[in-house]
Every structure is written in C-alpha cells, then in structure tokens.
Amino acid sequence: MQDTYLFQLSLALTPSWQVFSTQFSLAEKCLDFPKGNAFACPEYGTSVKAHDTTEKTWRHLNFFQHNAYLTARVPRVSCQRCGIHQVKVSWARSGSGFTL
C-alpha cells in the first residue's frame, strides 16, 4: 500500500481531494487537488469549479513523538446562485485550526 493512499484513507478524504506526496522530514508538505476538479457549493451543494485557493494549515495528532500538520490549498468556488464561498473540508470544522 502506498503511503499517500494510507493518508487519504486515514483522513477520510472525499474524491475531490488527493494526497500527492508525503515525506517524513521537517519541511512542510501540502495536500492538493487535481486541476479542473469540481467541488460542492457550501450553500446549495451544486458542483462548481474552483475560483481560486488559499493555503491553510491544521494541527493534526502527533505521529509517534513528532508534531504533525496538514497543509492544503483550499479552493473557493464561484456559485451562480450565491456567489463566491470557500469549500468545506472533510477533515476539519469550519474555522478550526485542528483536524477532526
């Protein structure tokens, strides 16, 4: 089993998200999504393309004795009905700095 697949399963990622790389080091790595992916509008649930992204970081449970952080480019979507909103991520509550 690949380590990226293991992390995708452990974070219960929806099909819109994908772990591209993992590395055990002090350098930060980023969770990303494939270009052209569609996301659900947070208000209406309709499928829309990413408008732009913001990089966010959440504190995760330690990996043995090592601190663990999850960094992701979180997209904003442009819905024709309700405007531009940031998508909700499956691994954290809205506005929280910690993963679920």
N, CA, C and O of each residue as an XYZ file, in Angstrom:
400
protein
N       0.857     -1.186      0.000
C       0.000      0.000      0.000
C       0.895      1.238      0.000
O       1.858      1.307      0.764
N       0.587      2.198     -0.839
C       1.359      3.431     -0.894
C       1.027      4.301      0.314
O      -0.100      4.290      0.810
N       2.033      5.065      0.785
C       1.810      5.932      1.938
C       0.783      7.027      1.631
O       0.029      7.422      2.520
N       0.741      7.521      0.398
C      -0.239      8.562      0.062
C      -1.658      8.019      0.163
O      -2.557      8.715      0.636
N      -1.866      6.780     -0.278
C      -3.186      6.152     -0.195
C      -3.577      5.930      1.259
O      -4.736      6.127      1.624
N      -2.632      5.527      2.087
C      -2.883      5.324      3.511
C      -3.330      6.620      4.178
O      -4.259      6.610      4.985
N      -2.680      7.733      3.850
C      -3.071      9.017      4.424
C      -4.441      9.458      3.909
O      -5.223     10.032      4.667
N      -4.743      9.202      2.639
C      -6.067      9.529      2.111
C      -7.149      8.782      2.877
O      -8.179      9.362      3.222
N      -6.922      7.497      3.145
C      -7.887      6.701      3.901
C      -8.015      7.200      5.339
O      -9.125      7.312      5.860
N      -6.887      7.500      5.979
C      -6.934      7.911      7.380
C      -7.600      9.262      7.566
O      -8.165      9.527      8.627
N      -7.545     10.129      6.552
C      -8.193     11.446      6.624
C      -9.630     11.409      6.102
O     -10.330     12.420      6.154
N     -10.074     10.257      5.602
C     -11.424     10.094      5.043
C     -11.704     11.168      3.988
O     -12.740     11.832      4.020
N     -10.770     11.324      3.060
C     -10.913     12.361      2.035
C     -12.002     12.003      1.037
O     -12.173     10.839      0.674
N     -12.730     13.014      0.602
C     -13.731     12.831     -0.446
C     -12.997     12.731     -1.785
O     -11.831     13.119     -1.869
N     -13.648     12.223     -2.831
C     -12.970     12.046     -4.120
C     -12.398     13.332     -4.721
O     -11.522     13.255     -5.583
N     -12.859     14.501     -4.299
C     -12.314     15.754     -4.835
C     -10.882     16.003     -4.387
O     -10.150     16.742     -5.045
N     -10.468     15.393     -3.271
C      -9.146     15.628     -2.687
C      -8.224     14.450     -2.910
O      -8.669     13.309     -3.032
N      -6.919     14.741     -2.962
C      -5.926     13.699     -3.181
C      -4.636     14.083     -2.463
O      -4.220     15.239     -2.524
N      -4.003     13.138     -1.790
C      -2.686     13.364     -1.204
C      -1.675     13.106     -2.307
O      -1.583     11.990     -2.820
N      -0.918     14.131     -2.675
C       0.054     13.986     -3.756
C       1.397     13.477     -3.265
O       2.078     12.739     -3.977
N       1.784     13.863     -2.056
C       3.074     13.397     -1.553
C       3.101     13.459     -0.038
O       2.405     14.260      0.586
N       3.915     12.597      0.532
C       4.197     12.627      1.962
C       5.695     12.465      2.112
O       6.349     11.789      1.317
N       6.216     13.087      3.129
C       7.634     12.954      3.373
C       7.865     13.141      4.856
O       7.349     14.083      5.458
N       8.626     12.261      5.437
C       8.952     12.386      6.843
C      10.191     13.259      6.959
O      11.319     12.784      6.830
N       9.963     14.542      7.204
C      11.053     15.495      7.347
C      10.504     16.723      8.061
O       9.319     16.790      8.388
N      11.367     17.674      8.293
C      10.937     18.913      8.938
C      10.299     19.885      7.942
O       9.669     20.861      8.348
N      10.456     19.625      6.656
C       9.877     20.503      5.633
C       8.369     20.282      5.551
O       7.883     19.164      5.721
N       7.642     21.359      5.289
C       6.189     21.253      5.153
C       5.832     20.682      3.791
O       6.485     20.975      2.790
N       4.793     19.868      3.767
C       4.248     19.339      2.522
C       2.804     19.791      2.416
O       2.228     20.269      3.393
N       2.225     19.646      1.260
C       0.914     20.223      1.007
C      -0.061     19.192      0.448
O       0.301     18.377     -0.401
N      -1.297     19.233      0.931
C      -2.390     18.436      0.382
C      -3.000     19.261     -0.751
O      -3.182     20.470     -0.611
N      -3.309     18.623     -1.850
C      -3.757     19.367     -3.020
C      -4.883     18.617     -3.710
O      -5.257     17.522     -3.289
N      -5.411     19.193     -4.748
C      -6.449     18.567     -5.554
C      -6.053     18.682     -7.026
O      -5.403     19.652     -7.416
N      -6.440     17.701     -7.846
C      -6.099     17.747     -9.263
C      -6.748     18.953     -9.953
O      -7.875     19.333     -9.638
N      -6.021     19.537    -10.888
C      -6.558     20.688    -11.638
C      -7.851     20.307    -12.345
O      -7.982     19.201    -12.869
N      -8.798     21.229    -12.354
C     -10.061     21.015    -13.035
C     -11.113     20.298    -12.205
O     -12.227     20.076    -12.678
N     -10.772     19.931    -10.966
C     -11.732     19.244    -10.104
C     -12.905     20.143     -9.748
O     -12.753     21.359     -9.628
N     -14.059     19.548     -9.581
C     -15.254     20.284     -9.162
C     -15.489     20.031     -7.676
O     -15.141     18.973     -7.152
N     -16.083     21.014     -7.008
C     -16.391     20.930     -5.584
C     -17.842     21.318     -5.368
O     -18.451     21.986     -6.204
N     -18.383     20.894     -4.244
C     -19.770     21.231     -3.922
C     -19.848     22.641     -3.347
O     -19.055     23.007     -2.480
N     -20.800     23.428     -3.828
C     -21.065     24.743     -3.255
C     -21.493     24.524     -1.797
O     -22.367     23.694     -1.543
N     -20.898     25.251     -0.827
C     -21.252     25.035      0.571
C     -22.700     25.398      0.898
O     -23.234     24.924      1.901
N     -23.340     26.218      0.085
C     -24.722     26.630      0.339
C     -25.742     25.715     -0.331
O     -26.714     25.303      0.301
N     -25.525     25.395     -1.608
C     -26.519     24.659     -2.390
C     -26.104     23.237     -2.766
O     -26.942     22.437     -3.181
N     -24.811     22.918     -2.622
C     -24.350     21.578     -2.942
C     -24.148     21.306     -4.421
O     -23.803     20.188     -4.803
N     -24.360     22.318     -5.262
C     -24.158     22.129     -6.698
C     -22.666     22.003     -6.998
O     -21.840     22.574     -6.285
N     -22.324     21.276     -8.024
C     -20.936     21.046     -8.394
C     -20.412     22.235     -9.199
O     -20.962     22.569    -10.248
N     -19.348     22.870     -8.705
C     -18.759     24.035     -9.381
C     -17.234     23.920     -9.362
O     -16.669     23.247     -8.500
N     -16.577     24.573    -10.308
C     -15.114     24.566    -10.403
C     -14.514     25.533     -9.383
O     -15.182     26.449     -8.903
N     -13.228     25.307     -9.063
C     -12.511     26.187     -8.142
C     -12.327     27.568     -8.767
O     -11.990     27.682     -9.945
N     -12.550     28.613     -7.976
C     -12.374     30.005     -8.403
C     -10.925     30.431     -8.141
O     -10.256     30.962     -9.028
N     -10.452     30.192     -6.919
C      -9.070     30.414     -6.525
C      -8.816     29.599     -5.254
O      -9.704     28.880     -4.797
N      -7.616     29.705     -4.683
C      -7.310     28.909     -3.497
C      -6.619     29.746     -2.430
O      -6.041     30.796     -2.713
N      -6.694     29.256     -1.195
C      -5.978     29.829     -0.069
C      -5.277     28.681      0.646
O      -5.893     27.648      0.907
N      -4.004     28.849      0.963
C      -3.299     27.792      1.681
C      -3.599     27.895      3.173
O      -3.452     28.961      3.770
N      -4.022     26.780      3.769
C      -4.353     26.725      5.188
C      -3.614     25.547      5.829
O      -3.276     24.569      5.162
N      -3.374     25.664      7.132
C      -2.678     24.612      7.875
C      -3.469     24.270      9.126
O      -3.962     25.153      9.828
N      -3.583     22.956      9.398
C      -4.270     22.457     10.593
C      -3.296     21.608     11.394
O      -2.439     20.926     10.832
N      -3.436     21.657     12.711
C      -2.647     20.793     13.599
C      -3.334     19.443     13.639
O      -4.551     19.364     13.809
N      -2.555     18.375     13.482
C      -3.074     17.008     13.487
C      -2.496     16.266     14.691
O      -1.576     16.762     15.342
N      -3.025     15.095     14.983
C      -2.466     14.275     16.053
C      -0.998     13.975     15.769
O      -0.602     13.836     14.612
N      -0.197     13.877     16.818
C       1.221     13.565     16.645
C       1.402     12.235     15.934
O       0.593     11.318     16.078
N       2.472     12.150     15.170
C       2.882     10.898     14.540
C       4.017     10.370     15.404
O       5.163     10.798     15.267
N       3.690      9.430     16.301
C       4.581      8.996     17.376
C       4.951     10.242     18.187
O       4.058     10.885     18.738
N       6.231     10.606     18.279
C       6.604     11.774     19.077
C       6.759     13.038     18.232
O       7.188     14.073     18.743
N       6.422     12.966     16.967
C       6.639     14.089     16.054
C       5.351     14.887     15.847
O       4.272     14.312     15.705
N       5.473     16.212     15.830
C       4.329     17.067     15.522
C       3.883     16.813     14.089
O       4.708     16.571     13.208
N       2.593     16.869     13.862
C       2.061     16.639     12.521
C       1.122     17.781     12.148
O       0.261     18.169     12.938
N       1.290     18.306     10.957
C       0.449     19.376     10.435
C      -0.068     18.973      9.064
O       0.607     18.264      8.317
N      -1.239     19.418      8.749
C      -1.835     19.170      7.445
C      -1.965     20.522      6.755
O      -2.626     21.424      7.269
N      -1.338     20.660      5.599
C      -1.392     21.902      4.834
C      -2.087     21.609      3.511
O      -1.763     20.635      2.831
N      -3.045     22.460      3.150
C      -3.799     22.238      1.914
C      -4.130     23.568      1.247
O      -4.339     24.586      1.905
N      -4.172     23.522     -0.079
C      -4.716     24.656     -0.836
C      -6.225     24.459     -0.850
O      -6.726     23.549     -1.510
N      -6.947     25.300     -0.129
C      -8.404     25.169     -0.035
C      -9.047     26.097     -1.072
O      -8.819     27.307     -1.055
N      -9.851     25.525     -1.973
C     -10.444     26.348     -3.028
C     -11.650     27.155     -2.563
O     -12.365     26.778     -1.635
N     -11.844     28.269     -3.237
C     -13.107     28.999     -3.160
C     -13.813     28.713     -4.472
O     -13.184     28.622     -5.527
N     -15.127     28.571     -4.392
C     -15.908     28.297     -5.599
C     -16.815     29.477     -5.902
O     -17.233     30.209     -5.005
N     -17.109     29.645     -7.173
C     -17.989     30.721     -7.616
C     -19.312     30.110     -8.067
O     -19.416     29.559     -9.163
N     -20.319     30.218     -7.202
C     -21.644     29.674     -7.491
C     -22.498     30.765     -8.140
O     -22.506     31.908     -7.683
N     -23.202     30.412     -9.190
C     -24.051     31.388     -9.874
C     -25.209     31.851     -9.000
O     -25.727     32.952     -9.187
N     -25.621     31.009     -8.037
C     -26.769     31.340     -7.194
C     -26.406     32.157     -5.958
O     -27.174     33.024     -5.540
N     -25.226     31.883     -5.364
C     -24.942     32.527     -4.073
C     -23.592     33.238     -3.999
O     -23.254     33.782     -2.948
N     -22.813     33.253     -5.075
C     -21.552     33.982     -5.071
C     -20.341     33.111     -4.768
O     -20.359     31.902     -5.000
N     -19.298     33.733     -4.252
C     -18.029     33.059     -4.007
C     -17.929     32.651     -2.540
O     -18.112     33.472     -1.641
N     -17.633     31.354     -2.310
C     -17.508     30.813     -0.958
C     -16.345     29.840     -0.904
O     -16.004     29.214     -1.907
N     -15.729     29.712      0.277
C     -14.696     28.698      0.484
C     -15.370     27.355      0.735
O     -16.351     27.274      1.473
N     -14.837     26.296      0.113
C     -15.430     24.971      0.300
C     -15.153     24.471      1.711
O     -14.190     24.888      2.355
N     -16.014     23.568      2.183
C     -15.824     22.947      3.485
C     -14.933     21.733      3.288
O     -15.145     20.945      2.366
N     -13.940     21.579      4.148
C     -13.046     20.432      4.055
C     -13.534     19.343      5.010
O     -14.064     19.636      6.082
N     -13.350     18.097      4.612
C     -13.898     16.977      5.375
C     -13.103     16.664      6.637
O     -13.599     15.958      7.515
N     -11.885     17.174      6.743
C     -11.036     16.807      7.873
C     -11.049     17.823      9.010
O     -10.343     17.618      9.998
N     -11.816     18.909      8.918
C     -11.840     19.912      9.992
C     -13.168     20.651     10.020
O     -13.857     20.767      9.006
N     -13.515     21.151     11.212
C     -14.694     22.011     11.332
C     -14.356     23.387     10.771
O     -13.193     23.791     10.768
N     -15.355     24.095     10.305
C     -15.166     25.432      9.765
C     -14.547     26.348     10.816
O     -15.045     26.434     11.938
N     -13.462     27.032     10.455
C     -12.812     27.976     11.351
C     -11.886     27.352     12.387
O     -11.282     28.069     13.184
N     -11.768     26.031     12.387
C     -10.919     25.353     13.369
C      -9.497     25.225     12.870
O      -9.278     25.040     11.672
N      -8.531     25.319     13.758
C      -7.128     25.134     13.399
C      -6.656     23.720     13.650
O      -5.458     23.445     13.576
N      -7.594     22.800     13.950
C      -7.248     21.415     14.240
C      -8.035     20.478     13.346
O      -9.161     20.786     12.954
N      -7.447     19.329     13.019
C      -8.176     18.326     12.239
C      -9.123     17.573     13.147
O      -8.949     17.553     14.366
N     -10.125     16.953     12.548
C     -11.053     16.122     13.321
C     -10.374     14.832     13.685
O     -10.976     13.981     14.340
